[in-house]
Amino acid sequence: MPSISFILPHWMYWGTLIVFPLFAMVMARRTQSSGYSTPIAYMILISGGILGLHRLYLRNLWGLVYLPIFFAILFANAQGRDAREAESQAANLVSSAQRVIERLEPKVANADDRLAQLRADLAAAETGSFAEKRAQRMLEKAEQDLIDDSDRLEKARTDLTQAEPGLEAATAERAKWANVAFGAFMVICALMLIDAFLLPGMVRRARARLPVSHEEAPGSLEAIEHEAEERLETVEHEDVLGDMAHIGSGWTGWIDRLSFYAGEFVSYWMVIAVIAYYFEVVARYVFNSPTVWVHEGMFLMFGMQYLIAGAYAALTEAHVKVDVFYAKWSPLRKAVVDLFTSIFYFIFAGTLLVTGWIFAMDATVVNEVSFSEWQIAYWPFKWAIVVGGALLILQGVSKLMQDLTTVRNSLQGA
């Protein structure tokens, strides 16, 4: 099975974070027609075609054919990993035995000459002298070393003889499962290529199965599902209107819109995360090639999302809070309490802004990069702290003006 050595370029990472949300925001505001979409079908083919999700999207049961082939890839890769581990162990035994043989064979071969020299030194030494005792010890040690080295050499040769067939078998086993995985992957690629040409026709046939109107097929499964989709779209539309209902008028309305669109922009990064982690899973378990950039890129992206979406959460009052008493208070009492607690809000947002500014400037000056092989620049992420703090302060000002207006109108009405 071939490996994947693709590392996402930095420009593509930043370009995706900017272009994709803008495209998604435009597409979300288009009038959606009922039925199946060819662009969506192709998008699913590209992102999830290896699982046959494009056919399942069109309710074509032939998509189930992809699943056993995909599971065959996973099974073959699992067996291949076991074979690779056995191959690694056998290779270590062979390598260790070869090193011992290479080191001891010359030593054992030259041992006779050394022993002869030591025996000659012993014979030449004066009887009872220190030189005789020393020569005797050296001769005994050399003889024992020869015995030990001969035993180790014989054991290494035996280990090598036993390990080489195991290494060959493990290598052949690994190659076999790699070929199985590669063959199954090629089958899926061929099916996806065929479906790439058949997809427009499949979409047309899927659309043809839908009823023209609810009156033509009352109570049918398609009609019920179509009605459920319309209700879901209505609910989602009402949810969007509910969030936009928090947008005020006048100059504070511009701040509210900025917070709203900033939150909507980064919310589409979740779709990027799904695609990126899908790529990581396929690369890791299908191609045995875990990436060096997906986890880090998504981790940093989620950090920026958390910071930039803070103002949106403040606008829509989505922050977690204890409202056991607050929810039942009058608008005037809520406004008074919010005016008091805004002190702590601005302390937090101001600290975030100032601290983020220091971090961002330091990272920009030294061009700080990550410690991983990806080595992506950190300064844009540090500037996201500044952006998040600034948006929070602006949204806090908008909320402050709304609370002051509420208090003023209540006092004038009284």
C-alpha positions as CSV (number, residue, x, y, z in Angstrom):
1,M,0.0,0.0,0.0
2,P,1.6,3.4,-1.0
3,S,2.1,5.9,1.7
4,I,1.0,9.6,1.8
5,S,3.7,12.1,2.4
6,F,1.5,15.2,1.8
7,I,2.1,18.0,4.2
8,L,-0.4,20.9,3.9
9,P,1.3,24.1,2.7
10,H,0.9,27.1,5.1
11,W,-0.6,29.2,2.3
12,M,-3.2,26.6,1.7
13,Y,-4.1,26.3,5.4
14,W,-4.6,30.1,5.7
15,G,-6.4,30.3,2.4
16,T,-8.8,27.6,3.3
17,L,-9.6,29.3,6.7
18,I,-10.4,32.5,4.8
19,V,-12.0,31.4,1.5
20,F,-14.1,28.4,2.7
21,P,-16.2,30.4,5.3
22,L,-16.8,33.2,2.8
23,F,-18.0,30.7,0.2
24,A,-20.1,28.9,2.8
25,M,-21.7,32.2,3.9
26,V,-22.7,33.0,0.4
27,M,-24.0,29.5,-0.3
28,A,-26.0,29.5,3.0
29,R,-27.9,32.6,1.8
30,R,-28.9,31.2,-1.5
31,T,-32.4,29.9,-2.0
32,Q,-32.2,26.2,-1.7
33,S,-34.2,24.0,-4.0
34,S,-35.7,20.7,-2.8
35,G,-34.2,17.5,-4.0
36,Y,-30.7,16.3,-4.6
37,S,-27.7,18.5,-5.6
38,T,-25.1,17.4,-8.1
39,P,-22.4,19.7,-6.6
40,I,-23.1,18.2,-3.1
41,A,-23.0,14.7,-4.6
42,Y,-19.5,15.4,-6.1
43,M,-18.3,16.9,-2.9
44,I,-19.4,13.8,-1.0
45,L,-17.7,11.7,-3.7
46,I,-14.4,13.5,-3.2
47,S,-14.6,13.6,0.6
48,G,-16.3,10.3,1.4
49,G,-16.4,8.3,-1.8
50,I,-14.0,5.7,-0.4
51,L,-17.0,4.6,1.8
52,G,-19.6,5.0,-0.9
53,L,-21.2,7.8,0.9
54,H,-22.1,9.6,-2.4
55,R,-24.3,6.7,-3.4
56,L,-25.8,6.5,0.1
57,Y,-26.6,10.2,-0.2
58,L,-28.6,9.4,-3.3
59,R,-30.2,6.4,-1.5
60,N,-28.5,4.0,-3.9
61,L,-27.9,0.8,-2.1
62,W,-25.0,-0.1,-4.4
63,G,-23.1,2.2,-2.1
64,L,-23.0,-0.7,0.4
65,V,-20.6,-2.5,-2.0
66,Y,-17.9,0.0,-0.9
67,L,-18.1,-0.9,2.8
68,P,-16.7,-4.5,2.7
69,I,-13.9,-3.4,0.3
70,F,-13.0,-0.6,2.7
71,F,-13.1,-3.0,5.7
72,A,-10.8,-5.3,3.7
73,I,-8.3,-2.5,3.4
74,L,-8.5,-1.9,7.2
75,F,-8.1,-5.6,7.9
76,A,-5.2,-6.0,5.5
77,N,-3.4,-3.0,7.0
78,A,-3.9,-4.4,10.5
79,Q,-2.4,-7.7,9.4
80,G,0.4,-5.8,7.6
81,R,1.2,-3.9,10.8
82,D,1.5,-7.2,12.7
83,A,3.7,-8.6,9.9
84,R,5.8,-5.4,9.9
85,E,6.4,-5.9,13.7
86,A,7.4,-9.5,13.2
87,E,9.7,-8.4,10.3
88,S,11.3,-5.8,12.5
89,Q,12.0,-8.3,15.3
90,A,13.4,-10.8,12.9
91,A,15.5,-8.1,11.2
92,N,16.9,-7.1,14.6
93,L,17.9,-10.7,15.3
94,V,19.6,-11.0,12.0
95,S,21.4,-7.7,12.3
96,S,22.5,-8.5,15.8
97,A,23.8,-11.9,14.8
98,Q,25.7,-10.5,11.8
99,R,27.4,-7.8,13.9
100,V,28.5,-10.5,16.4
101,I,29.9,-12.7,13.6
102,E,31.7,-9.8,11.9
103,R,33.3,-8.8,15.2
104,L,34.3,-12.3,16.5
105,E,35.3,-14.2,13.4
106,P,38.6,-12.3,12.9
107,K,39.2,-12.4,16.6
108,V,38.8,-16.2,16.8
109,A,40.7,-16.7,13.6
110,N,43.8,-14.9,15.0
111,A,43.5,-16.5,18.4
112,D,45.9,-19.3,17.6
113,D,48.7,-16.9,16.8
114,R,48.1,-14.9,20.0
115,L,48.1,-18.1,22.1
116,A,51.3,-19.2,20.6
117,Q,52.9,-15.9,21.4
118,L,51.6,-16.1,25.0
119,R,53.0,-19.6,25.4
120,A,56.3,-18.5,24.1
121,D,56.4,-15.6,26.6
122,L,55.5,-18.0,29.4
123,A,58.3,-20.4,28.5
124,A,60.8,-17.6,28.2
125,A,59.9,-16.1,31.7
126,E,62.1,-16.9,34.7
127,T,60.6,-19.6,36.9
128,G,58.9,-18.2,39.9
129,S,59.2,-14.7,38.8
130,F,56.4,-12.1,38.5
131,A,56.7,-12.1,34.7
132,E,56.0,-15.8,34.7
133,K,52.9,-15.4,36.9
134,R,51.7,-12.5,34.7
135,A,52.3,-14.5,31.5
136,Q,50.4,-17.5,33.0
137,R,47.4,-15.3,33.8
138,M,47.4,-13.8,30.4
139,L,47.5,-17.2,28.7
140,E,44.7,-18.5,30.9
141,K,42.6,-15.5,30.1
142,A,43.2,-15.7,26.4
143,E,42.3,-19.4,26.4
144,Q,39.1,-18.7,28.3
145,D,38.3,-15.8,26.0
146,L,38.8,-18.1,23.0
147,I,36.3,-20.6,24.5
148,D,33.7,-17.8,25.2
149,D,34.2,-16.2,21.8
150,S,33.8,-19.5,20.1
151,D,30.6,-20.2,22.0
152,R,29.2,-16.8,21.2
153,L,30.2,-17.1,17.6
154,E,28.6,-20.5,17.3
155,K,25.4,-19.1,18.9
156,A,25.3,-16.1,16.6
157,R,25.6,-18.4,13.6
158,T,22.8,-20.6,14.9
159,D,20.6,-17.5,15.5
160,L,21.4,-16.2,12.1
161,T,20.4,-19.5,10.5
162,Q,17.2,-19.6,12.4
163,A,16.3,-15.9,12.0
164,E,16.8,-15.5,8.3
165,P,13.9,-17.8,7.2
166,G,11.7,-16.0,9.7
167,L,12.7,-12.6,8.2
168,E,12.0,-13.8,4.7
169,A,8.6,-15.2,5.8
170,A,7.7,-11.9,7.6
171,T,8.8,-9.8,4.7
172,A,6.7,-12.0,2.3
173,E,3.7,-11.8,4.7
174,R,4.0,-8.0,4.9
175,A,4.2,-7.7,1.1
176,K,1.2,-10.0,0.7
177,W,-1.0,-7.9,2.9
178,A,0.3,-4.7,1.4
179,N,-0.7,-6.0,-2.0
180,V,-4.2,-7.0,-0.7
181,A,-4.7,-3.5,0.7
182,F,-3.4,-1.9,-2.5
183,G,-5.6,-4.1,-4.7
184,A,-8.7,-3.3,-2.6
185,F,-7.9,0.4,-2.7
186,M,-7.5,0.3,-6.5
187,V,-10.9,-1.4,-6.8
188,I,-12.4,1.5,-4.8
189,C,-10.6,4.0,-6.9
190,A,-12.0,2.3,-10.1
191,L,-15.5,2.4,-8.6
192,M,-15.2,6.0,-7.7
193,L,-13.9,6.9,-11.2
194,I,-16.8,5.1,-12.7
195,D,-19.2,6.9,-10.4
196,A,-17.7,10.2,-11.2
197,F,-19.1,9.8,-14.8
198,L,-22.3,8.2,-13.6
199,L,-23.1,10.7,-10.9
200,P,-25.1,13.2,-12.9
201,G,-27.4,10.4,-14.1
202,M,-27.7,9.0,-10.6
203,V,-28.7,12.5,-9.3
204,R,-31.4,12.8,-12.1
205,R,-32.8,9.4,-11.2
206,A,-32.8,10.3,-7.5
207,R,-34.7,13.5,-8.3
208,A,-37.1,11.6,-10.5
209,R,-38.0,9.4,-7.5
210,L,-39.2,12.5,-5.5
211,P,-42.9,13.4,-5.8
212,V,-43.6,16.5,-7.8
213,S,-45.9,17.8,-5.0
214,H,-47.2,16.5,-1.8
215,E,-50.7,16.1,-3.4
216,E,-49.4,13.6,-5.9
217,A,-48.2,11.2,-3.3
218,P,-49.9,11.9,0.0
219,G,-48.6,9.9,2.9
220,S,-45.7,8.5,0.9
221,L,-42.3,8.1,2.5
222,E,-40.8,10.7,0.1
223,A,-43.6,13.2,0.9
224,I,-43.2,12.7,4.7
225,E,-39.4,13.2,4.4
226,H,-39.8,16.2,2.1
227,E,-42.2,17.8,4.7
228,A,-39.7,17.0,7.5
229,E,-36.9,18.7,5.5
230,E,-39.1,21.8,5.0
231,R,-39.9,22.0,8.7
232,L,-36.2,21.6,9.5
233,E,-35.3,24.5,7.1
234,T,-38.0,26.6,8.7
235,V,-36.7,25.9,12.2
236,E,-33.1,26.7,11.1
237,H,-34.4,29.9,9.5
238,E,-36.1,30.9,12.7
239,D,-33.0,30.1,14.6
240,V,-31.0,32.5,12.4
241,L,-33.6,35.2,12.8
242,G,-33.6,34.6,16.6
243,D,-29.8,35.3,16.7
244,M,-30.2,38.3,14.4
245,A,-32.9,39.6,16.7
246,H,-30.2,40.6,19.1
247,I,-28.8,43.1,16.6
248,G,-29.6,46.6,17.7
249,S,-30.1,49.8,15.7
250,G,-28.0,52.8,15.1
251,W,-24.2,52.7,15.5
252,T,-24.3,49.9,18.1
253,G,-26.1,47.9,15.4
254,W,-22.9,48.0,13.3
255,I,-21.0,46.5,16.3
256,D,-23.6,43.8,16.7
257,R,-23.4,42.9,13.0
258,L,-19.6,42.7,13.2
259,S,-19.9,40.3,16.2
260,F,-22.6,38.3,14.4
261,Y,-20.7,37.9,11.1
262,A,-17.4,37.2,12.9
263,G,-19.1,34.3,14.8
264,E,-20.8,33.0,11.7
265,F,-17.5,33.2,9.8
266,V,-15.5,31.0,12.2
267,S,-18.5,28.6,12.8
268,Y,-17.8,27.2,9.3
269,W,-14.4,26.1,10.4
270,M,-16.1,23.2,12.0
271,V,-16.7,21.8,8.5
272,I,-13.0,22.1,7.8
273,A,-12.3,20.2,11.0
274,V,-14.5,17.3,9.9
275,I,-12.8,17.1,6.5
276,A,-9.3,17.4,8.0
277,Y,-9.9,14.7,10.6
278,Y,-11.5,12.5,7.9
279,F,-8.3,12.8,5.9
280,E,-6.2,12.0,9.0
281,V,-8.2,8.8,9.7
282,V,-7.9,7.6,6.1
283,A,-4.2,8.5,5.9
284,R,-3.5,6.7,9.2
285,Y,-5.6,3.6,8.8
286,V,-5.7,3.1,5.1
287,F,-2.3,4.3,4.0
288,N,-0.4,3.8,7.3
289,S,0.7,7.5,7.0
290,P,-0.3,9.6,10.0
291,T,0.0,13.3,9.3
292,V,2.2,15.8,11.1
293,W,-0.2,18.7,10.6
294,V,-3.8,17.8,11.1
295,H,-3.9,17.7,14.9
296,E,-1.8,20.8,15.3
297,G,-3.6,22.8,12.6
298,M,-7.1,22.0,14.0
299,F,-5.9,22.6,17.6
300,L,-4.7,26.1,16.7
301,M,-7.8,26.7,14.5
302,F,-10.1,25.8,17.4
303,G,-8.2,28.2,19.6
304,M,-8.8,31.1,17.2
305,Q,-12.4,30.1,16.8
306,Y,-13.0,30.2,20.5
307,L,-11.4,33.7,20.7
308,I,-13.1,35.3,17.7
309,A,-16.6,33.7,18.5
310,G,-16.6,35.2,22.0
311,A,-18.2,38.4,20.9
312,Y,-20.9,36.4,19.0
313,A,-21.6,34.5,22.2
314,A,-21.8,37.7,24.2
315,L,-24.2,39.2,21.5
316,T,-26.6,36.2,21.6
317,E,-26.2,35.6,25.4
318,A,-24.9,32.1,24.7
319,H,-22.3,32.2,27.5
320,V,-22.9,29.8,30.4
321,K,-24.4,31.8,33.3
322,V,-26.5,31.2,36.4
323,D,-29.9,32.7,35.6
324,V,-32.1,31.1,38.3
325,F,-33.0,34.6,39.5
326,Y,-31.9,36.6,36.5
327,A,-34.3,35.0,34.0
328,K,-37.3,36.2,36.1
329,W,-36.2,39.8,36.6
330,S,-37.7,42.8,34.8
331,P,-35.7,44.4,31.9
332,L,-34.8,47.3,34.2
333,R,-33.4,45.1,36.9
334,K,-31.5,43.1,34.3
335,A,-30.0,46.2,32.8
336,V,-28.9,47.6,36.2
337,V,-27.3,44.3,37.2
338,D,-25.6,44.0,33.7
339,L,-24.2,47.6,34.1
340,F,-22.6,46.5,37.4
341,T,-21.2,43.2,36.2
342,S,-19.9,44.9,33.0
343,I,-17.0,46.2,35.2
344,F,-15.7,42.6,35.4
345,Y,-16.5,42.0,31.8
346,F,-14.3,44.9,30.6
347,I,-11.5,44.0,33.1
348,F,-11.4,40.5,31.5
349,A,-11.7,41.8,27.9
350,G,-9.1,44.5,28.5
351,T,-6.6,42.1,30.0
352,L,-7.1,39.7,27.1
353,L,-6.5,42.6,24.6
354,V,-3.4,43.9,26.3
355,T,-1.9,40.5,27.0
356,G,-2.7,39.3,23.5
357,W,-1.1,42.5,22.1
358,I,2.2,41.7,24.0
359,F,2.1,38.1,22.9
360,A,1.4,39.0,19.2
361,M,4.1,41.6,19.0
362,D,6.7,39.3,20.5
363,A,5.8,36.5,18.2
364,T,5.8,38.8,15.1
365,V,9.2,40.3,15.9
366,V,10.9,36.9,16.3
367,N,8.7,35.2,13.7
368,E,7.8,32.4,16.2
369,V,7.1,29.1,14.6
370,S,5.9,25.8,16.0
371,F,8.3,23.1,17.2
372,S,6.8,20.4,15.0
373,E,7.9,19.4,11.5
374,W,5.1,21.6,10.1
375,Q,6.8,24.7,11.5
376,I,3.8,27.0,11.0
377,A,4.1,30.6,12.1
378,Y,2.5,31.4,15.5
379,W,2.1,35.1,15.1
380,P,-1.3,34.9,13.3
381,F,-2.7,32.8,16.1
382,K,-1.4,35.3,18.6
383,W,-3.1,38.2,16.7
384,A,-6.3,36.2,17.0
385,I,-6.1,36.9,20.7
386,V,-6.0,40.6,19.9
387,V,-8.9,40.4,17.5
388,G,-11.0,38.4,20.0
389,G,-10.3,40.9,22.8
390,A,-11.2,43.9,20.6
391,L,-14.4,42.3,19.5
392,L,-15.3,41.6,23.1
393,I,-14.7,45.2,24.1
394,L,-16.7,46.5,21.2
395,Q,-19.6,44.1,22.0
396,G,-19.3,45.1,25.6
397,V,-19.7,48.8,24.6
398,S,-22.8,47.9,22.5
399,K,-24.4,46.0,25.4
400,L,-23.5,48.9,27.8
401,M,-25.3,51.4,25.6
402,Q,-28.3,49.1,25.3
403,D,-28.5,48.8,29.1
404,L,-28.1,52.6,29.6
405,T,-30.9,53.1,27.1
406,T,-33.1,50.6,28.9
407,V,-32.5,52.3,32.3
408,R,-33.1,55.8,30.8
409,N,-36.4,54.8,29.1
410,S,-37.6,53.1,32.2
411,L,-36.9,56.1,34.3
412,Q,-38.5,58.4,31.8
413,G,-41.6,56.2,31.6
414,A,-41.8,56.2,35.4
